Amino acid sequence: MLARRPETTMAERRHFTRIFYLTAAKLTQGEHQWRTQLVDVSLQGALLLRPEDWVASEDKEYEICFVLGGSDIEIKMQVELTHEASKKLGFYCHHIDIDSATHLKRMIELNIGEEQLLHRELEQLLQEHRDHVPPES
């Protein structure tokens, strides 16, 4: 289990609207691949059901892919494992391609229905990505 910083709670750290979105997802790390289920997603990351054959690795870098329902649009996120529980895995998105970001933004916009809130979240995301130090390979 990954250690959490005791000075902040998950709710205090969460600055992004999470969209409940159950769909099949693929989690990849190098040659390893797991079929799993996306539980929710935000501009900052995703929560997945922990695959039954899950084996944690020292390397925390992964890729998450899922297809938007009723389409052939695939969202791909380069992520870092941030927390692990018995049934769920939480990931921080440190890179997303422009097409995936555009589709994800639109999906969130349709779900939250408040464009100004979405723009504030996008500004926050850009600031966090400027401040984020990428993990060493």
C-alpha positions, 0 to 999 in steps of 0.5 A, spaced: 500 500 500 502 506 498 503 511 503 498 517 504 501 524 506 497 525 513 496 533 513 491 533 507 485 528 506 483 526 499 477 531 499 482 536 500 487 534 495 481 533 490 480 540 485 477 536 479 470 534 478 470 526 478 465 523 473 462 516 475 463 513 468 463 505 468 466 502 462 471 497 460 478 499 461 485 497 459 491 498 464 498 497 461 505 497 464 511 495 459 509 488 457 504 487 462 496 488 460 490 488 465 483 488 463 479 492 468 473 497 469 474 504 469 470 507 475 470 514 475 475 519 471 477 527 471 482 531 468 487 529 473 486 522 473 482 516 474 479 510 479 479 503 476 477 497 479 483 493 481 484 487 476 484 480 480 491 478 477 494 485 479 501 485 481 504 491 484 510 494 481 516 498 483 515 502 477 508 506 478 508 509 471 502 506 467 497 507 461 490 507 461 485 506 455 478 506 455 473 507 449 467 512 450 460 509 450 457 509 443 463 511 439 470 509 437 473 514 441 479 512 445 482 516 451 489 514 453 492 517 459 499 516 461 498 516 469 502 514 475 499 510 481 497 514 487 493 509 491 492 502 492 486 499 496 483 492 496 478 493 490 481 500 487 487 503 484 487 511 483 492 514 478 494 521 477 494 523 469 501 526 468 500 526 460 494 526 455 494 527 448 490 533 445 485 529 442 484 525 448 484 531 452 479 534 448 474 528 448 475 528 455 473 535 456 467 535 452 465 529 456 466 532 463 463 539 460 456 535 458 456 531 465 457 537 469 453 542 465 457 548 468 462 551 463 465 556 467 467 551 472 470 546 467 474 552 465 477 553 472 478 546 472 482 546 466 486 552 468 488 548 475 490 542 471 495 546 467 498 550 473 498 543 476 502 540 470 507 546 470 508 545 477 509 537 477 515 534 476 515 528 472 517 521 475 524 519 473 525 513 468 
